[in-house]
Amino acid sequence: MHSPDNAAPSSRDVTASTAPDLSRRLVLQAAGAAVAGAGLLPGGAWAQGSDKPEKEEVRIGFIPLTDCASVVMASVLGFDKKYGIKIIPTKEASWAGVRDKLVNGELDMAHVLYGLIYGVHLGVSGPKKDMAVLMTLNNNGQAITLSRKLADAGAVDGPSLAKVMAKDKREYTFAQTFPTGTHAMWLYYWMAAAGVNPMKDAKVITVPPPQMVANMRVGNMDGYCVGEPWNHRAIIDNIGITAATTQDIWKDHPEKVLGTTGDFVKKYPNTARAVVMAVLEAGRWIDANLSNKNKMAETIADKAYVNTSVDAINQRILGRYQNGLGKTWDDPNHMKFFNDGAVTFPYLSDGMWFLTQHKRWGLLKDHPDYLGVAKQINQIDIYKQAASALKISVPKDVMRTSKLMDGVVWDGKDPKKYADSFAVRA
C-alpha cells in the first residue's frame, strides 16, 4: 500500500514535521495564559472528593483527520490536567482498528464516526457491544472528491456525475471509510439525490482516510467521501476535485463523536465527565479566534498526528474553499468544534438519523427502536453535567430539526416513516 501522502514535502511540510517544537511552544504559551486567565472554573470541583476521576490516564484513539483536533488539543494544551486526568492520544490506522480496540478495551475512548458507534451497538459491521456517545466533536467539514479524470469527462457535481455514468456504462468505484460510518451515509445520500443508486449502480469500497489520496493517485477509485484534509490534499496534488461539501448535504450535520463503551461509562462515570470537560474546553479554544485555529493547524499537521502540510489543513478550517476547477468561495458552514455549545450536544435525533440510513441501505434488516437505541447510547446526563460546570448552554430539546439537500426535513418524530420514504434505496 502506498504511503498516505506521496507528494514531495513543501517547505511548510518540512517545518511542520521536523521542527514542531516552536509552534507547539507558542501554542502552549497561549493556552497557558488562557487557562490562567480563566481562573479556577467551577469544574475544578470534579477532580476532588467523591467526584475524583476513577481512572486518571485515558487512552483516546484518533484517526489522522482535522476533526481529531479537540481531542489532541485537550492533551497538548493541558486542559485535561485541570480535571485530574491525562489524555493519551493514540494514532490509529483505520476505523476498523478503532472499533476493535474500543470493543476489546485497548482504547478507553476514541474520536470516532457517529455511525460506527451505532453500528457496533446493534451488531452491524462488527461484534455487538453496548456503546456510548459522550459528545459530538464537530459539525461539517467533510467532502466528496471526484477524480481529475472523471472531472475531465464532465462529472463535477451530482447531476453531471449521473449523466456521465449513464452515458459511459463501465464499473464505477467509490470509496467510503467504514460501512456504517458518516462518510458512507453522506456519499450514499448525495449520490441518491442525483438519482444514482450506490448499491446498484456502482461498486463501493472501504478505504482508511489517510490512504484515500494514494489510492486515487493510482486509479483505485473514481471518487470518495472522507474528512479533511484528504479532500483538499487531492486538490493540492492535482488528482481530484471537490464535487460537494458535506455541509451542502446537511448544514451543521453531526460528524465525529467522543465514543466509548457502555461498560466504561458505568465503571468510570467521573472519568467520562472529566474527559468531556477537557474536550469541551479544547473545542471552545479552537473556535475562539483565527489565531487559535492557525495554532491548532500547526500542531495537528505534525507527523505524530495528521502528517501533512499546514496548508492542507488551515484553509478549510477557516472556511476558505476551492474546488480544484478554479472556483473559490468562503463557506460560513465550515468545520466547527464548539459554536457556543451548539456543536457538542449529543442530540438523540442525530444518532437516530444514522439508524434511518442504515435501514435505508439494507445494513439493518428491520426497523430498530430508534428512540430507545439513541437514549441508550447518547449520554445526555453526563454531557449536561460537564456543560453546566463550564457554564455552557444546553439546548432545551434533545431533538433538532434539519432540512437536507433534497428538501426533506428530518426532525426525529417519525423515524420509521422517514426511513421508508426514500425512492432510491437498497
C-alpha positions in Angstrom: 0.0 0.0 0.0 1.3 3.5 -0.9 2.0 5.9 1.9 -0.8 8.3 2.8 1.0 11.2 1.2 3.3 10.6 -1.7 3.8 14.2 -2.7 7.2 15.7 -2.2 7.1 17.8 1.0 6.9 21.6 0.7 9.0 23.8 3.0 5.8 24.1 5.1 5.7 20.3 5.3 9.3 20.1 6.5 8.8 22.7 9.1 5.7 21.0 10.4 7.1 17.6 10.6 10.7 18.2 11.6 10.5 21.3 13.8 7.3 21.2 15.6 8.8 22.5 18.9 8.5 26.2 18.2 4.8 26.1 17.1 4.0 23.8 20.0 5.7 26.2 22.4 3.7 29.1 21.0 0.5 27.1 21.4 1.3 26.1 24.9 2.2 29.6 25.9 -1.0 31.0 24.5 -3.0 28.2 26.1 -1.3 28.5 29.5 -2.2 32.2 29.5 -5.8 31.4 28.6 -6.1 28.8 31.3 -4.5 31.0 33.9 -6.7 33.9 32.9 -9.8 31.8 33.3 -9.1 31.2 36.9 -10.4 28.1 38.6 -13.6 27.1 36.7 -16.5 25.6 38.7 -15.5 22.3 37.0 -12.4 22.2 39.2 -14.5 20.6 41.8 -15.0 17.5 39.7 -11.4 16.5 40.3 -11.7 16.4 44.1 -13.5 14.3 46.7 -16.1 11.8 45.6 -16.1 13.2 42.0 -12.5 12.4 41.5 -11.9 10.6 38.2 -11.7 6.8 38.9 -9.1 6.4 36.1 -6.5 9.1 35.6 -4.9 8.0 32.4 -7.3 7.8 29.4 -6.2 6.4 26.1 -8.2 8.0 23.3 -7.8 6.7 19.8 -7.9 9.0 16.8 -7.6 8.8 13.0 -5.4 11.3 11.2 -8.1 13.8 10.3 -8.6 17.5 11.0 -11.6 16.7 13.2 -9.4 14.9 15.8 -8.2 18.4 16.8 -10.2 18.9 20.0 -9.0 15.6 21.5 -5.4 16.3 20.5 -5.5 19.9 21.8 -7.1 18.9 25.1 -3.9 16.9 25.7 -1.4 19.3 24.1 -2.8 22.4 25.9 -3.1 20.7 29.3 -6.9 21.1 29.6 -7.0 17.5 30.8 -4.9 18.2 33.8 -7.4 20.7 35.1 -9.8 17.8 35.6 -7.5 15.3 37.2 -6.8 13.2 34.1 -4.2 12.7 31.5 -5.4 12.2 27.9 -3.1 9.9 25.9 -4.0 10.4 22.2 -3.2 7.2 20.2 -2.9 7.3 16.4 -4.8 4.5 14.7 -4.6 3.2 11.1 -8.3 2.5 10.3 -11.8 2.8 11.7 -12.0 -1.0 11.9 -8.9 -0.9 14.1 -10.6 1.8 16.3 -13.7 -0.4 16.6 -11.7 -3.5 17.6 -9.6 -1.6 20.2 -12.7 0.0 21.7 -14.5 -3.3 22.0 -11.6 -5.2 23.5 -10.6 -2.3 25.9 -7.2 -1.4 24.4 -8.7 2.1 23.9 -10.7 3.8 26.6 -12.4 6.2 24.2 -12.0 7.4 20.6 -12.5 10.2 18.2 -14.9 8.1 16.1 -17.5 8.0 13.4 -21.1 8.6 14.8 -22.5 5.7 12.7 -19.7 3.3 13.8 -20.8 3.6 17.4 -24.4 2.9 16.5 -23.4 0.1 14.2 -21.4 -1.7 16.9 -24.2 -1.2 19.4 -26.6 -3.1 17.1 -24.1 -5.7 15.9 -23.7 -4.3 12.4 -20.2 -4.3 10.8 -18.6 -5.9 13.7 -19.1 -7.6 17.1 -22.2 -6.4 19.1 -21.4 -4.4 22.2 -23.1 -1.7 24.2 -21.7 1.6 23.2 -21.8 5.2 24.3 -21.6 8.7 22.7 -20.4 11.2 25.3 -20.5 14.3 23.0 -20.3 15.4 19.4 -16.8 16.5 18.4 -17.6 18.5 15.3 -20.1 19.6 12.7 -19.4 19.9 8.9 -16.1 19.8 7.2 -16.1 16.6 5.1 -16.4 16.5 1.3 -16.9 14.3 -1.7 -13.9 14.2 -4.1 -14.1 13.0 -7.7 -11.1 12.0 -9.7 -9.5 14.5 -12.1 -10.2 12.0 -14.9 -13.9 12.0 -14.1 -14.0 15.8 -13.9 -12.3 16.0 -17.3 -15.2 13.8 -18.6 -17.7 16.3 -17.3 -18.6 14.9 -13.8 -18.1 17.8 -11.4 -21.3 17.5 -9.2 -24.1 15.0 -8.5 -26.3 15.7 -11.6 -23.3 15.7 -14.0 -21.9 12.5 -12.4 -25.2 10.8 -13.0 -25.1 11.9 -16.7 -21.5 10.6 -17.2 -22.3 7.3 -15.5 -25.5 6.9 -17.7 -23.5 7.6 -20.9 -20.3 5.6 -20.2 -21.6 2.3 -18.6 -18.5 1.0 -17.1 -18.0 -0.1 -13.5 -17.6 3.0 -11.2 -15.9 2.6 -7.9 -16.4 4.9 -4.9 -14.8 4.8 -1.5 -16.0 5.5 2.0 -14.3 5.0 5.3 -16.5 2.5 7.2 -19.7 0.7 6.2 -22.0 2.2 8.9 -20.0 5.5 9.2 -20.7 9.1 8.4 -18.8 9.2 5.1 -20.7 6.2 3.7 -24.0 7.9 4.6 -23.0 11.3 3.1 -21.8 9.6 -0.1 -24.9 7.5 -0.5 -27.3 10.4 0.3 -25.6 12.6 -2.2 -25.5 10.0 -5.0 -29.1 9.0 -4.4 -30.2 12.7 -4.5 -28.8 12.8 -8.1 -30.7 9.6 -9.0 -27.7 7.2 -8.7 -28.2 4.1 -6.5 -24.8 3.5 -4.8 -25.8 -0.1 -4.1 -26.8 -1.0 -7.7 -25.1 1.5 -10.0 -21.6 1.5 -8.5 -19.1 -0.5 -6.6 -18.4 0.8 -3.1 -15.2 0.0 -1.2 -13.9 0.8 2.3 -10.5 2.7 2.5 -8.9 4.2 5.6 -8.9 8.0 5.5 -5.1 8.6 5.2 -4.9 6.2 2.3 -7.6 7.9 0.1 -5.2 10.2 -1.8 -2.7 7.4 -2.5 -5.4 5.1 -3.8 -6.9 7.8 -6.0 -3.5 8.6 -7.4 -3.1 5.1 -8.7 -6.6 4.9 -10.0 -8.3 2.6 -7.5 -11.4 4.7 -7.3 -13.4 7.3 -9.2 -14.5 9.2 -6.1 -14.5 9.2 -2.3 -16.1 10.7 0.7 -13.7 11.5 3.6 -12.9 14.1 6.2 -10.3 16.8 5.7 -7.5 17.3 5.0 -7.8 14.5 2.4 -10.1 16.3 0.1 -8.1 19.5 -0.1 -4.9 17.4 -0.3 -6.3 15.8 -3.6 -6.6 19.3 -5.0 -3.1 20.3 -3.9 -1.8 17.1 -5.6 -4.0 17.8 -8.7 -5.5 14.3 -8.7 -9.1 15.2 -7.7 -11.8 17.9 -7.4 -14.3 18.7 -4.7 -17.8 17.9 -6.1 -19.7 18.7 -2.8 -19.1 19.5 0.8 -21.0 17.6 3.4 -22.4 20.9 4.8 -24.0 21.2 1.4 -25.7 17.9 2.0 -26.8 18.8 5.6 -25.9 22.1 7.1 -24.3 21.7 10.6 -24.5 17.9 10.4 -23.2 15.7 13.2 -19.8 14.1 12.3 -17.3 12.6 14.7 -18.2 11.9 18.3 -16.3 11.1 21.5 -17.2 7.4 21.8 -16.6 4.7 24.3 -18.3 1.5 25.6 -21.4 1.4 27.8 -19.2 -0.6 30.3 -16.7 2.3 30.5 -19.3 4.8 31.4 -20.8 2.6 34.1 -17.4 1.9 35.6 -15.8 5.3 35.3 -18.6 8.0 35.2 -16.4 10.7 36.8 -13.6 10.0 34.3 -16.0 10.2 31.4 -17.3 13.6 32.6 -13.8 14.9 33.2 -12.8 14.0 29.6 -15.9 15.7 28.2 -15.0 18.8 30.1 -11.4 18.9 28.8 -12.5 18.3 25.2 -15.3 20.9 25.5 -12.7 23.4 26.6 -10.4 22.5 23.7 -13.2 22.8 21.2 -14.1 26.2 22.7 -10.5 27.3 22.5 -10.2 26.2 18.8 -13.3 28.1 17.7 -12.5 31.2 19.8 -10.4 33.0 17.1 -8.3 32.9 14.0 -5.0 32.7 15.8 -6.1 29.6 17.8 -7.3 27.9 14.6 -3.9 28.5 13.0 -2.1 27.2 16.0 -4.3 24.1 16.0 -3.4 23.5 12.3 0.3 23.9 13.0 0.1 21.4 15.9 -2.0 18.7 14.3 -0.1 18.8 10.9 2.8 17.2 12.7 3.7 13.6 11.8 2.6 12.5 15.3 -1.0 13.5 14.3 -2.3 14.1 10.8 1.1 14.1 9.0 0.5 16.6 6.2 1.3 20.2 5.3 -0.2 23.0 7.4 -1.6 24.4 4.1 -3.6 21.2 3.6 -5.4 21.8 7.0 -5.6 25.5 7.6 -7.6 26.8 4.5 -10.8 24.8 5.0 -10.9 25.2 8.8 -11.1 28.9 8.1 -13.9 28.4 5.5 -11.6 29.1 2.5 -12.6 26.6 -0.1 -11.6 25.9 -3.7 -12.9 23.1 -5.8 -9.8 22.4 -7.9 -11.5 23.8 -11.1 -10.9 27.4 -10.5 -13.9 28.2 -8.2 -13.1 29.6 -4.7 -15.6 30.6 -2.0 -15.8 31.5 1.7 -18.1 28.9 3.4 -19.6 30.1 6.7 -20.6 26.5 7.5 -17.0 25.2 7.7 -15.9 22.7 10.3 -16.8 23.8 13.8 -15.8 22.3 17.1 -17.9 24.3 19.6 -20.0 27.1 18.2 -21.3 28.2 21.6 -22.1 24.6 22.5 -24.4 24.0 19.5 -21.9 21.5 18.0 -21.2 19.4 21.0 -24.6 18.5 22.4 -25.3 14.8 21.6 -28.8 15.2 20.1 -30.8 12.0 20.1 -32.2 12.8 16.7 -28.7 12.9 15.3 -28.0 9.3 16.3 -31.4 8.3 15.1 -30.8 9.7 11.7 -27.9 7.3 11.1 -30.1 4.4 12.0 -32.7 5.5 9.4 -30.0 5.5 6.8 -28.6 2.1 7.9 -32.2 0.8 7.4 -32.5 2.6 4.0 -29.3 0.9 2.7 -30.0 -2.5 4.0 -27.5 -2.6 6.8 -30.4 -3.1 9.2 -33.0 -5.6 8.1 -35.7 -4.4 10.4 -36.7 -1.1 12.0 -34.9 -0.8 15.3 -36.3 1.1 18.3 -34.9 4.3 17.0 -35.5 6.5 20.1 -34.8 3.7 22.5 -31.4 3.0 21.0 -30.4 6.7 20.9 -31.4 7.0 24.6 -29.2 4.0 25.4 -26.1 5.3 23.5 -26.1 9.1 23.9 -25.1 10.1 27.4 -27.1 13.3 27.8 -26.8 13.4 31.6 -23.0 13.2 31.6 -22.8 15.9 28.9 -25.2 18.2 30.8 -23.2 17.9 34.0 -20.0 18.8 32.2 -21.6 21.6 30.2 -23.2 23.0 33.4 -19.9 23.1 35.2 -18.3 25.0 32.4 -21.3 27.4 32.1 -22.0 26.2 28.5 -25.6 26.5 27.4 -27.5 23.3 26.7 -30.4 23.0 24.2 -33.9 22.6 25.7 -34.8 19.8 23.3 -32.9 16.5 22.8 -34.2 16.6 19.1 -33.4 19.1 16.4 -34.9 19.8 13.0 -32.8 20.0 9.8 -33.5 20.2 6.1 -31.2 18.2 3.9 -30.1 18.9 0.3 -33.1 17.2 -1.2 -35.5 19.4 0.7 -36.6 16.6 3.0 -36.9 17.6 6.7 -35.6 15.4 9.5 -36.9 16.0 13.0 -36.8 12.6 14.6 -40.6 12.4 15.1 -41.4 9.5 12.8 -38.1 7.7 12.0 -39.8 4.6 10.6 -41.8 6.7 8.1 -38.8 8.8 7.2 -36.6 5.7 6.6 -39.2 4.2 4.3 -39.9 7.4 2.4 -36.8 7.4 0.1 -37.4 6.4 -3.6 -33.7 5.4 -4.0 -32.7 2.7 -1.5 -31.1 -0.7 -1.3 
